[in-house]
Amino acid sequence: MRKRSSFHRSIFCADPSGDPDINTTPLIDVMLVMLVMFIITIPPPTHSVDVTLPGDSIGIPVERENRVTIDTAGIIRWNDEAIDLASSARW
C-alpha cells in the first residue's frame, strides 16, 4: 500500500486512503441566503432628477422630406429624379 503524505490527509474524509471530499451544497445554500438578505437590506434610491422631455406640441415643422428609391432595374432615384452615379464623382 502506498504511503500518503500529511498534506493529502483530511479531517473531512472517513477513509484515510481516500481523496478528501467536501460537500459544497451547504456552502452554496448559505451563499444564496446571504445574497437574498443583502438584496432585501439594500436601501431603495431616494434621490431623483427631474427631466423635462419635449412633448408633441413642441415640434419643428418639416419643410421638405427627401425620398430615396431603387427600382428593379437598379436605378437610384432621389425625390423621383434619377441619379447618375458615374457623373457624381464629387464624393
Buried (B, 14 or more C-beta within 10 A) or exposed (E): EEEEEEEEEBEEBEEEEEEEEEEEEEEEEEEEEEEEEEEEEEEEEEEEEEEEEEEEEEEEEEEEEEEEEEEEEEEEEEEEEEEEEEEEEEE
